[in-house]
Amino acid sequence: MEKHPDHCLNCQHLLEEQDVFCSACGQKADAHLLTVKELLSNFWNSVFNIDNTLISTLKYIWRPWKLTQFYVNGERRSYLNPMRLFIITLLFHFGIILSAIHIDNDTTMTNRMITEYERSKIFGAYLDLKNKMPLDKNALVFADSIEHSIFEKTMVVEKDTFNSLKIFGMQYPFVKKDILELPLDSVYLKYKIENFSEKLIVQQYIRIIKDQAGTTNYLIGNFAWGILLLIIALAGFMKIIYYRQKLHFVEHLVFLMNVHSLCFIVNSVLILIFVKLWDNTSLSNGEMNASVFIFPFVMFLVSLYLYYKQGIFKTLFKFSLIGIIYTFLISIFIILVSIVSLLIY
């Protein structure tokens, strides 16, 4: 029989003779030899973390009002932490969105801009060659017809500009050649940009133009964290409209996290079905958009009714108020997240 250790082999915490588990880290106190069965069990638990907590959570995630009741009433070790569940499903959902919309520079204006720039250089070379060659009237007419048919709506690089960027009342008609070829310091010098704020805006403007796919992916990723800030603000509003029930702020927050977690899961599955299995190339499918919108709408209404236990008309009224505030808050957060993200991108 193996001797009972006097300290934990994992964290070195002192053990009593009767201890079966370490009170500090929870590891078994006995010093038995490692077995293949235990090795596989530890691997499974550490990699997949499949235990009763996850199973219980998945059982009730389809009823977020119940899951919230259990957690608020003290059954917290039996279910996943609502914030952990929310963040996991949030990141999964936005990961599915990013994989579904296939954003890369080949599908954005960046690639078209480079193509147009190369075309402008060819056009400029063509004009130089045309001006150097002695052409009679017939040859000139032929050259003009080639020019109109091949280089229609093409400008030489010196005149090919972006729409003027306006900063603090100043217009900056950037030439595409300068944006693509000049270093930032040279751009500042050529366009007489001296103020720090103007330099920052121009720097980000150029980065966005040259990497629109990366910018879009970056913005979508930041919107994910904006959702967390959004529901924190929304929980504060719900505490006000449900003030007579004397519920704590955190209870509204847990409720919102659980409802959103379910919606993230269902919407992710819908996106996978429509985009991956049905081979749609974008998120513009009308049937999918209706499904993604209707489920959260219905689930949130049902959850409000069953959790807060108020009459149907009062629930509908408060649901409408919450919907208005939700729309207002999400608009504000989209603007703020966009501004901050583009400034630090």
C-alpha positions in Angstrom: 0.0 0.0 0.0 1.4 3.4 -1.0 2.0 5.9 1.8 -0.3 8.9 2.1 1.7 12.0 1.2 2.0 14.8 3.8 1.8 17.5 1.1 0.0 18.0 -2.3 2.1 16.8 -5.2 0.6 19.6 -7.4 0.8 22.7 -5.2 2.8 21.6 -2.2 0.0 22.4 0.2 0.2 20.6 3.6 -2.2 17.6 3.9 -3.9 15.9 6.8 -3.9 12.1 7.1 -7.7 12.0 6.3 -7.6 14.4 3.3 -8.7 12.7 0.1 -8.4 15.9 -2.0 -6.1 18.9 -1.6 -8.1 21.8 -0.1 -6.0 24.3 -2.1 -6.1 23.0 -5.6 -8.6 20.1 -5.5 -6.2 17.4 -6.8 -6.4 13.9 -5.3 -4.1 13.5 -2.3 -3.0 9.9 -2.9 0.4 9.3 -4.6 -0.8 6.4 -6.8 1.0 5.5 -10.0 -0.3 7.2 -13.1 -2.4 4.9 -15.3 -3.3 5.0 -19.0 -6.9 5.4 -18.0 -6.2 8.5 -15.9 -4.0 10.0 -18.6 -6.8 9.7 -21.1 -9.3 11.0 -18.6 -7.2 14.1 -17.8 -6.6 14.7 -21.5 -10.3 14.6 -22.3 -11.3 16.9 -19.4 -8.5 19.4 -20.1 -9.1 19.6 -23.8 -12.9 19.3 -24.1 -13.9 20.2 -20.5 -17.0 18.0 -20.9 -18.5 17.6 -17.5 -21.9 17.8 -15.8 -21.7 21.6 -15.7 -21.6 21.9 -19.5 -24.3 19.2 -20.0 -26.6 20.9 -17.5 -26.0 24.3 -19.3 -26.7 22.9 -22.7 -29.9 21.2 -21.4 -31.3 24.6 -20.3 -29.7 27.0 -22.7 -32.9 26.6 -24.8 -34.8 28.0 -21.9 -32.7 31.0 -20.9 -35.3 32.2 -18.3 -34.9 28.9 -16.5 -31.1 29.0 -16.7 -31.1 32.5 -15.3 -33.4 31.5 -12.4 -31.2 28.6 -11.5 -28.0 30.7 -11.5 -29.5 33.6 -9.6 -31.1 31.3 -7.0 -27.6 30.0 -6.1 -27.2 26.9 -8.3 -23.9 28.3 -9.7 -21.6 25.3 -9.6 -24.1 23.3 -11.7 -24.0 25.6 -14.7 -21.4 27.5 -16.7 -20.7 31.0 -15.7 -23.1 33.2 -17.8 -20.3 35.6 -18.8 -18.1 32.7 -19.9 -20.9 31.2 -21.9 -21.7 34.6 -23.4 -18.2 35.3 -24.5 -17.6 31.8 -26.0 -20.9 31.9 -28.0 -20.2 35.6 -29.0 -16.8 34.8 -30.4 -18.1 31.7 -32.1 -20.9 33.7 -33.7 -18.7 36.5 -35.0 -16.2 33.9 -36.2 -18.9 32.2 -38.3 -19.9 35.6 -39.7 -16.3 36.4 -40.7 -15.9 33.0 -42.4 -19.2 33.3 -44.2 -18.8 36.7 -45.8 -15.3 36.0 -47.3 -13.8 39.4 -46.9 -10.5 39.8 -48.6 -8.8 42.4 -50.6 -9.6 40.7 -53.9 -13.3 41.4 -53.2 -12.9 45.0 -52.0 -12.0 48.4 -53.6 -8.4 47.8 -52.8 -7.9 45.3 -55.6 -9.9 47.5 -58.0 -7.9 50.5 -57.1 -4.6 48.8 -57.8 -6.0 47.5 -61.1 -7.1 51.0 -62.1 -3.8 52.4 -61.1 -1.9 49.9 -63.3 -4.3 50.7 -66.1 -3.6 54.4 -65.7 0.1 53.8 -66.0 -0.4 51.8 -69.2 -2.6 54.6 -70.5 0.1 57.2 -69.7 2.7 55.1 -71.5 0.4 54.8 -74.5 -0.1 58.6 -74.6 3.7 59.2 -74.5 4.2 56.8 -77.3 1.4 58.3 -79.3 2.8 61.8 -78.9 6.3 60.8 -80.0 5.2 59.0 -83.2 4.7 61.0 -86.4 1.1 60.1 -87.3 -0.8 61.1 -90.4 -4.5 61.9 -90.3 -5.7 58.4 -90.8 -3.3 56.9 -88.3 -4.3 59.5 -85.7 -8.0 58.6 -86.2 -7.2 55.0 -85.8 -5.1 55.7 -82.6 -8.0 57.8 -81.2 -10.5 54.9 -81.8 -8.1 52.5 -79.9 -7.8 55.0 -77.1 -11.6 55.4 -76.8 -12.3 51.7 -77.0 -9.5 50.4 -74.7 -9.0 53.3 -72.3 -12.5 54.7 -71.9 -12.9 56.5 -68.6 -9.2 55.9 -67.7 -7.2 58.8 -66.4 -3.5 59.3 -66.4 -1.9 58.7 -62.9 -1.3 62.4 -62.3 -5.1 63.1 -62.5 -6.4 59.9 -61.0 -7.5 61.0 -57.5 -9.7 59.8 -54.7 -12.7 61.8 -53.7 -11.3 64.7 -51.7 -10.8 64.0 -48.0 -12.0 66.9 -45.9 -10.3 67.4 -42.5 -11.1 70.4 -40.4 -12.4 72.3 -43.4 -9.3 71.5 -45.6 -9.7 69.5 -48.8 -7.1 66.8 -49.7 -7.5 65.5 -53.3 -5.1 62.6 -52.9 -3.6 61.2 -56.1 -3.8 57.4 -56.1 -0.1 57.2 -57.2 0.9 59.0 -54.0 -1.2 56.8 -51.8 0.2 53.6 -53.3 3.9 54.6 -53.7 4.9 57.4 -51.3 5.8 56.9 -47.7 3.6 58.7 -45.1 6.2 61.4 -44.4 6.3 62.3 -48.1 2.5 62.4 -48.3 2.5 64.8 -45.3 5.1 67.0 -47.0 3.5 67.1 -50.4 0.0 67.9 -49.1 1.3 70.2 -46.4 -0.2 68.2 -43.5 1.4 69.4 -40.3 -1.1 69.1 -37.5 -0.9 65.9 -35.4 -4.6 65.3 -35.6 -4.6 65.7 -39.4 -1.7 63.4 -39.7 -3.4 60.7 -37.6 -6.6 60.9 -39.7 -4.6 60.8 -43.0 -2.5 57.9 -41.7 -5.6 55.8 -40.9 -7.4 56.9 -44.1 -4.4 55.6 -46.1 -4.2 52.3 -44.1 -7.9 51.7 -44.7 -7.7 52.4 -48.4 -4.7 50.0 -48.8 -6.2 47.2 -46.7 -10.0 47.5 -46.7 -10.5 43.7 -46.1 -8.3 43.9 -42.9 -10.1 47.0 -41.8 -13.5 45.3 -42.2 -12.5 42.2 -40.4 -11.0 44.4 -37.6 -14.2 46.4 -37.3 -16.4 43.3 -37.1 -14.1 41.8 -34.5 -14.4 45.0 -32.4 -18.2 45.0 -32.8 -18.2 41.7 -30.9 -16.8 43.4 -27.8 -19.2 46.3 -28.4 -22.1 43.9 -27.9 -20.8 43.2 -24.3 -20.8 46.9 -23.5 -24.3 47.2 -25.1 -25.9 44.6 -22.9 -24.3 46.1 -19.8 -25.9 49.4 -20.7 -29.2 47.6 -21.5 -29.2 45.8 -18.2 -29.1 49.3 -16.5 -32.1 50.4 -18.5 -34.0 47.2 -17.6 -33.3 47.8 -13.9 -35.2 51.1 -14.3 -38.3 49.7 -16.1 -38.5 46.7 -13.7 -37.7 48.7 -10.6 -40.8 47.5 -8.7 -39.5 43.9 -8.8 -36.5 45.1 -6.8 -34.1 43.0 -8.8 -30.3 43.6 -8.7 -28.6 44.9 -11.8 -26.5 41.7 -12.2 -29.7 39.6 -12.4 -30.8 41.6 -15.5 -27.3 41.2 -16.9 -27.3 37.4 -16.4 -30.7 37.2 -18.1 -29.5 39.2 -21.1 -26.3 37.2 -21.4 -28.3 33.9 -21.4 -30.8 35.1 -24.0 -28.0 36.4 -26.3 -26.0 33.2 -25.9 -28.9 31.2 -27.2 -29.5 33.6 -30.1 -25.8 33.4 -31.0 -25.9 29.6 -31.1 -29.1 29.5 -33.2 -28.0 32.2 -35.6 -24.6 30.6 -36.1 -26.3 27.4 -37.0 -28.6 29.2 -39.4 -25.7 31.0 -41.1 -23.9 27.7 -41.5 -27.0 26.1 -43.0 -27.7 28.9 -45.5 -24.1 29.9 -46.4 -22.2 26.6 -46.1 -24.7 23.8 -46.8 -26.9 25.8 -49.3 -23.7 27.3 -50.9 -24.8 30.9 -50.7 -21.9 33.2 -51.2 -23.0 36.1 -48.9 -25.2 37.0 -46.0 -27.7 38.8 -48.3 -30.1 35.9 -48.6 -33.6 37.2 -47.7 -34.8 34.0 -46.1 -31.7 33.7 -43.9 -31.9 37.4 -42.8 -35.6 36.9 -41.9 -34.7 33.8 -39.8 -31.8 35.4 -38.1 -34.0 38.4 -37.2 -37.2 36.6 -36.2 -35.7 34.1 -33.8 -34.0 36.6 -31.4 -37.2 38.8 -31.6 -39.5 35.9 -30.5 -37.1 34.4 -28.0 -36.5 37.7 -26.2 -40.2 38.4 -25.9 -41.0 34.9 -24.6 -38.1 35.1 -22.2 -39.2 38.4 -20.8 -42.7 37.1 -20.3 -41.6 33.9 -18.5 -38.8 35.3 -16.4 -40.3 38.6 -15.2 -43.9 37.1 -15.0 -45.9 40.2 -15.9 -49.0 40.3 -18.0 -48.8 40.0 -21.8 -49.7 43.6 -22.5 -47.3 45.0 -20.0 -44.6 42.6 -21.3 -45.3 43.8 -24.9 -45.1 47.4 -23.8 -41.8 46.9 -22.0 -40.5 44.8 -24.9 -41.2 47.7 -27.2 -39.4 50.1 -24.9 -36.4 47.8 -24.7 -36.4 47.3 -28.4 -36.3 51.1 -28.9 -33.4 51.5 -26.4 -31.6 48.5 -27.9 -31.8 50.0 -31.4 -30.6 53.4 -30.0 -27.8 51.9 -28.0 -26.5 49.7 -30.8 -26.5 52.7 -33.2 -24.4 54.7 -30.7 -22.0 51.8 -30.0 -21.5 51.1 -33.7 -20.5 54.7 -34.2 -18.3 54.8 -31.2 -16.7 51.5 -31.9 -16.1 52.5 -35.5 -14.5 55.8 -34.6 -12.2 54.3 -31.9 -11.3 51.3 -34.0 -10.4 53.3 -37.1 -8.3 55.7 -35.0 -6.3 52.9 -33.4 -6.2 50.4 -36.3 
